[in-house]
Amino acid sequence: MRDHADRRRGRRSGVLAVVLSLAALLVVTACGSIPDNSSPQPIKSFEREGATNAVPVPQSDMDPEALVRAFLKSTVDPDSGHRAARAFLTPVASEQWDDRGDALILDEINTFVDQRNEDSVRMRLIGDNVGTLKSDGQLLPASGRVETSISLTRSGDQWHIDGPLPNGTMIDRDQFDNTYRPVSLYFTDRTGRRLVPDPRWLYAGQATDPTVLVNRLIAGPAADLAAAVDSGFPNGATLRGPVVGLAGGGVRVDLDGIGNAPIRDRTVLAAQIIWTLDGADIAGPYVIDADGAPLAAERASGWQAADVRAFDPTAVRPTDVGLNIVAEGALRAVTDTATVPVRGPLGSSRTLRSATISDNGSRVAAVRTVAAPGRGVEAVIGDYGGDVGPIVSGVSITRPSFGADENTVWVVVDGKPTQWQRDDDGTQTVPVEASSIPTVARGAITEMQVAPDGVRAALVVGGQIVFAVLSTNAEGQVSLTSPRIAAYNIGNRAVSLDWASPTTLMIAREAPESPVVQLTINGMPAVGLLSGNVSPPVRAVVANASTIYIGDQRGVLRLGSSNGQPDQYWTEVEPAMIPGAIPVLP
């Protein structure tokens, strides 16, 4: 297991992450500050040890306030219907407490005694709601104050909570930090070709329990993803028993209810299991049986990650195209010593406003001004270094996004999200239904970038960051669904964003403090990156799996890693230190 984990960490050590240790999880204050740290660090697997703080138990010397705080720490343990927390309740209160449903993560908890005598106390509990933990383990950002009343009664020397308790649970944020771990379940996009992460937070050892993880996969995706992803597990699929370890290493997964699924669906199912368990540092080989026989006859002795390498959710498509910039209205490639105009009309242009390059470096989409009446700008697409053709025109068009492949481009035209697509039948440009966006954030949509898996979108709406899911209905209508504020500590001054990976977003803010922040899709708050030698305002940010580039008032700067160690400051990209230069990456 150790050798496998070391190999995984080595494989992913080039992926740039923020910054914070796990202890910074959910550090959100009422004023919406951004946690900051001195240096970014490469993403690596969590060291999945057990809970670092034991769940407290009632003590006879606890005063009412201490007992209530200990109760809120004990609610972190969901086992046996929150048996640990029920030890703090009277039998009547325990019987009446409905602990099912969502859990509120509370920070800055304060208690106030409203009424007290020798054997009873009535208290008010007030805290900041910084997260909502759904029953399926999905963590959603939250904000606002929570206030509730709690009564306690004393029997002998021991105080107990006598209710009434609100439905659901309230969890102390520090205890959540110490006892929950994130893990990604993987489902497929609607093409069945890509895996899509579905982050969940699981208690203590559940995050490394393969039985728990496979059962979560069988249960299906989180509600917000349900309309945009598929699963290789048919309805009625179950585990015949717990996932067990094998004597020589690896695990056995014994499924039932798979039926006559074709080999393609069985391979997708295997990929979901393998990459979910692999991401939790549960090593193969993975022996997968279905209905009493091997899932695939040729894999009877076990699957390896290499057998489903085509589905690797961490894979990065190779390209020879590196950093480009938009400067003085043209697209230019950055070399070690200079910037060189890209071949074709984009390199000789003087009217280019923005551009993006597909992840394999083969295609480029751009926005340029036009002279025709009523058409202030147009979006164009073509081969990198070749001719381009128009996609759509309008008064305003945001920076394009390729999303999952080079055959689909997303832009916002005059405030309306729009999709351009090329397939065997030709090309088409269609509007994206976005009426749900104003329900969570109002204002102009000034940026829209689609994640590399093509399922999630991040938008700048009135300066706020909004996550949404790209769903397609039976009639083929594409919609932005399940929108939510991505984090409540970013504020409303965001100006640019880019996906560094399917799970990580980089954001530029029009702010002197923390002008560049990082955000993950797992419900954690945004975290500020280094800013000591940045010259705000930062106008643009782009990122890939190893490096972040920004455009500040002096030019283009980079933050990444050198010799395997994270950079301790932003480095000027000397050929691109041109005022107004905008970085562009595949």
N, C-alpha and C positions, 0 to 999 in steps of 0.2 A: 504493500500500500504506500509506503514512504517513497519508494523509487517512482511509482506511478505519479504520485502527487508532485514530486520534484520535476518530473518531465513536463507535467501540465503547467507548472509555474514557469518553467523555462520557456515553454511554447508561447505563453501569453505575456511574458514579462515586458515585451515591447509595447504593450497596450498602455496608453497614457491614462491615468486616473487622477483624481484629486487625491489627494491631499489628506484627508482626515483619517484618523484612526476610528475604529468602531465606536469609541466613546463619544464621538461628536454626533451620532445618530439623533435625529429629531431635536437638535438644538435650535429651537425657534422661539423667539421671544415675542412679546405682545407687539413690540414696535417693528417686527419683521426684519431683524438684523440677519446678516449672512455670516455664518461661521467662516473664519479665515485661518490660514495656516502658513507656515513659512515656506513650504515647498511641496510640489506635487510628488506623488509616488506612483510607480507602476501598479496596475491592477494585479492582484493575485488572489488565489482562493483564500477564503477565511480559514483560519485555523479552527477547525470545528470541534473544540473541546466542549465539555458540558457547561452547564450554567456556572457562571463565575461567582454569583451570590446565591447562597442557599435561600429557599423560600422560608420566611419567618413563620413561627408558630406562636400561639398566644402564651404569654407569660403572666404569672400572677402579680408581678410588680409593675405591669404596664399601666400607666394612667390612660384615661380615655383618648387623649390626642395621640399618644404613641401607639395605642391599639388600632386606631383608625388608619394611621399611616402604615402600620404593619399589615393590616388587612388589604390595603391597596397594593402593597408589594406582593402579597400572596395570590392576588387574583391573576397574576401573570401565568400561573400554572393551570392549564385547562384540564388536566387529567381527572378522570372520574367525576365529571360534572363540577369542577372547581372544589374538590374535596378539601384541599388545603385552606381555601378561603372560607369555606363553611365552618371550619373549626372556630372561627371568630364570631359566629352568629349563635343566637339562641335557637333552640329547635324550631320554634314557631317562625322566626325570621328566615331560617334556612329553608323551611318548607314553602314559604311564600315567595322566595327569591327566584325569579326566572332569569337564569344566567345565559340563556341562549341569545343568539344574534350578534350584533357588532360590539366591539370593544372600543372604548374611547381611551386614547393615550393622553394622559394629563401631565402637564409640567407646571412648575411653580405652584404647588398645591399649598393652600393655606386652610387652616381650620379655626373656627370661631365658636366659642361656647355661648349659646343663647339662653340656656336655662340649665340650672344644676342644683341638685340636692345630694344627700348622702348616697343614695342608691340609684340615681338616674341622671342622665345628662342628655341634653339635646344640642346638637352641634350643626353648624353650617360648614360645608366643604366647598371651596372655590378653587378652581384651577384653570389653566389654559389648555384648551383642546388642541393638540398639535398633530393628531393623526387618528384615523379610524381604521381599525383592524377588522376586516370583514371575516365572516365565519369560515370562508375558504382560504384565509391566510393572505389575501390581498390587502396591502396597506395603502390607504389614500390620504393625501395631505388634508389637513383640516385647520380651521381657525375659530376663534371665538372663546367665550368664557363659559364654563360649566359650573353651575351652582346647584347643590342639593342638600337636603337636611337628613341627618342620621341621628337616631336615638340609641342610647346605650343604657344597659341596666347592669347592676352589680349583684352577684350572688356570692356571698362570702367575700373572699379577697379578689375574685376574678370578674373583670368587666367583659361583657359581650355586647355585640351589636344586636339591637332588638328591632331593627328596621325603622321605617320602610326603606327598601332599597329599590332604585330604578331598575327597570329591565335591562339586561345586558350586563356588561362589566366595565369598570373603570380601572385602568392599569397605570401605575406609577411609571413615568417615562424612564427613569434611571434603571428600574428593574427590567423594563422591556429591553433596554439597551444590552443588559447583561445576560439575558436569557433567550432572546430570539435571534435566529439567524436567517439570512435570505437565501433562497434557492430559486432557480429558474426551471419551471416546467416548460416543455417544448411541444408546440402544436405546429401544424403546417399552414401555410397560406393556401388560398383557394386553388392554386395551380398544383399543389402537392409537391412542389420542387424545393421549397425553402422552409426551414424551421423558424418559428416565431417565439421569442421568449415570453413567458407569462410568469412574472416574478411573484413569489409567495414568501411570507415570513412564517417560520415554523418554530415551535418551542423546543429549546434545548436539543436533545438527541434526535428529535423527529427529522431534523434537516439532513441527517445522515442515515436515516432508516429507510432502506430501499423499499420495504413494504409500504410505508407511508407514502413515499414518492410515487410509486406505481399506482397505488389506489387513487392518489390525487390526479394522476394522468387519466385514469379510467373515468373519473368523475367529470372530466371535461374542463374547458377553459373558463376563465373568469367571465362574468356576465358581459363586461364591456367588449370582450374579444369574440364573443360567440357568433356574431354575424359576419366576422371577417376571417375566421380560421376554420380548419377542419382537423379531424383526428383519424388516425388509422384504427382506433378502437371502435368496433361496431356497437350499437346499442345492445345492452345485455351482457357485454363482456365483464368478466370478473377475474379475480385471482382465486385459484383453487386453494391456496394456502399462503403462508408467509414466504417472502423471498428469502432464500437460504444461501449461506456461503458455501463455497465448494472447497474441498480439502486442498487442492492445489492452487487456490486463488480464484477470484471471480464469484459470480452469483448465478443462481438458477431462478428463473421467473416462470411459473407454471400458470398459464392462462386458460380460461374456459370461455365459451361463447364466441369464439372467433369465426367459426363456421367456414364457409367456402370462399373466404376472401382471396382475391387474386394475389399473385406474388408481389405485384407493385404495392398494393395496400399493406401486405405483410412487411415489406421492406420499410415502408413509411412508419409502421407501428414499431418495428425494431429500432429505427433511427430515433423516434421519440423517446423510447426507453433508454437507449444507450447514451444519448447526449444529455438527457436529464440526470442519469446516474453518474456519468462522467463528470458533469459539472458539479456534482456533490462529492467528488473525489472517491466515488465507489468504483473500484477498478474492475475490468473485465478479466477473462472472457465472460460474456453474457450468454448463458444457455437459456434459450427462450423456447418453451413448449406451448403448444396451443391445442386444446381439446385432446390431450393425451399423446400428441406426436410433435416432433420438432416443427417450429414455426416455418422453417425452410429446411428441406432435407439436406441441402449441401452445407448447412450451418448447424448440423446436429451436435457437433462438438463444442459449439459456442461461437458467438459473434464477437468481433473486435470493432473498435471505433473506425479502423481503416476500412472495414466492409461497408460503412455508410459515410465515408468521407465526403461524398457529394452533398451531404446534408449538414456538414460542419457549420454550426451557427457562428463560429468565431473566424471562419476563413476569410481571407482578404484576397480579392482578385488581383493577379499580377498586372502591372503596367509599367511601361518605360516613361510615362509622362509624370513629371514632378510638379513642383510649384510653378504656377503662372501668376501673373498680375494683370489687372485692368488699370492702365495708366495712360493719361492723356487721350482717352477714348479708344484705346487699342488693346488687344490681347497680346501679351508678351510672355515668353517662356524665360524662367530665371535660371541662369547657369551659375557656376562658381564665381564668375568674374563680371557678368554683364546680364542684361536682359535683351532678348532677341525677339523681334516680331514673329508671331506664329504665321506660318504660310496661309495664304488665302485672304478673303476680304476682312476677316476679323482682326488680323494682324496689321492690315493697312488702314483700318477704320480710324475715324476721328470722332465717332459718335457713340461708341460703346459705353453702356452704363454698368452692366453687370454680366457675369458669365458663370457657368458651372460646367464641369467636365464629368462624363460618366465614369463609374468606378474602374472600368477597364481601360480608360483613356482613349476610347475609340470615337466618342461623339462629344460635341460641345453644343450647349444651348446658351443663348445670350439675349440680352435686351439692348436695343439701340434706338436712338432717336431717328425720326423720319420727317421729311419735309412736307409730306402730303397733308392737305387741309383735313382737320378733324382726327388725325392719327398722330398723336404726339410721340408714341413709341411703338415698337413692334418686337415680338419675340421671334427668334429665328433658331434653326437647328441645322446641323450638318456634321460631316466627319471632321474630327480634329485636324486642322491644317488644310481643310478642303472648302468647297463651296457650301453656302448655307441657303436655306429657304425659309419663308415665313411660316409661322405657326398661327399667330393671332396678333391683332393690334388693338390699341386703346389709348386712353389718356395717361394711364399709369399701369405699369406691370412690375411685379416683384421679381427678385432674383429667381431664376428657374431652379427646379429640383428634379433630378432623375429618379429618385426613389430606388426601386428594386432592379431596374435594368435600363439599358440605353434606348429602349423602344417606348418608353413612357416618360413624359415630362409634365410637371405640375407648375403652374404659375397662378398668381392672383391678378386678374385683369379688372381694373376699375372697381376694386373691392370684392370681386367675385372669384372664388377658387375655380380653376379650370384645368382640365386634363387633356393633353394631346397624346395620342397613341398611334403606333404603327404596327400593323399585323399583316397577315396574308391577304387581307381584303383592301389594303391601302392604309390611309391615315384618316384620322378624324379628331376634331376638337370639340369637346363637350363640356357643359357646365357641371360643377360638382355641387350637389345640394348641401347647403351649409346653414340652414335656418336654426340649427341647434346652437351655433356658436354664440349668438348674443344672449343666450340664456345663462351663460357663465361669465362672459366678458363683453363689454361694449366698446366700440371704437373701430377705427380702420384696421384692416388686416394688412400689415406692412411687410410681413415675411411669412412664408410657408415652406417648410422643408420636410420631405417624406423620408422616413427611416430606411436604411438599406434593405430591410425585409419587405418594404412596400406596404406595411399594414398600419403603422402608426404615423401620424403627422404631428409636427410641432409648429405652432403659429405664434406670431407676435400680434396681439390684438389690443389696440389701445395701449401699447407698451407692456402689456402683461403676457406671460408665456402660458399657452393653452395646449394641452395634449388632446388629441382626438384620434378616433379609429376610422380608417377608410373601409367602408362596408359597401357591398354591391348587392342589390336586391334581385329578385327573380327576373325583373324586366331589364336588368343591366344598368340601372341607375346607380351611380357612385355617390355616396353621401359621407359627410363627416359626422360621425356618431359618437355618443358617450363623451362629450367634451368635459374637461375638468381643468381647473387651475392647476398648473404643473407643480407649483410650490408657492407658498404664501410669503416667503421671505425674499423674493426677488423684487417685488414692487412693480411699478408700472413705467420703467424707464429702459426696457430692453429695446435694442435697435437691430440686432442681428443674431442669428443662431445657426448651428450646424451640427449634424450627427457625427460623432466620432466613431460610433458603433451602433448596432441596433438597440443598445441599452443606455447609451451615454450621450448627453447633449452638452454642447458648449454654447455659452450665451455672452454676448457683448451688451453692456449696459451704458447708458449715458449718465455715468455717475463717477465722481472722483474716487470713492472708496469701492473696492471690489468691482472694477469695471469689467472684469471677465470672471464668469462663474461657471461651474460645472454642475450638472443635474443628471441624476439617473432616473429610470422609469419605475424604480421599485418603491417609491413613496417617500424616500429620504428628502430632506431639504437641500436647497442649492448650497454650494460651498464656494467661497471666494478663492480664486487662484492668486498667485504672486502678482503684485502690482507696483512694487517699488520703483522700477525703472520704466514703467509704462507712462506715456504722455497722453492723458485723456484730452479730448474724447476719443474713445475707440469706436470706429465706424463699422467695422466688419470683423467677423471671426469665421475661420474655416478650420476643419480638423479631420484627421484620419486616425487610424489605430495607433499611431506612434507619435504624432506631432500636432501641435496647435499653432496656427498662424493668426495674427491679428493685424489690422491696419489702424495705427493711431495717427496723430497729427504729423508725425515725422516720416512715417513709412511703414514697412512691414517688419514685424518681429516674430520670432519663433520660440516655442517652449516644448521641449521634448526630453530626450535622454541622450547622454553621451557616455560611451563605454559601459552601457548598462546601468548607469547611475542617472537619476532624475536631475534635470537642470535646476540650478538654484536661482536663476534669474532669466528674464527674457533676453534673447540674443538678437541683435540687429541683423537682418538679412541684407548685407551691404549693397548688393546690386539693386535691391528693391527699396532702398531708403529714399523713396520719392514721395513728397507730400501728396496726399490724396490717393496713393496706390491702394488697390483693393486686392487681397490675396485670393487665389482661385486654386482649388485642388480637385483631383479625381475623387 
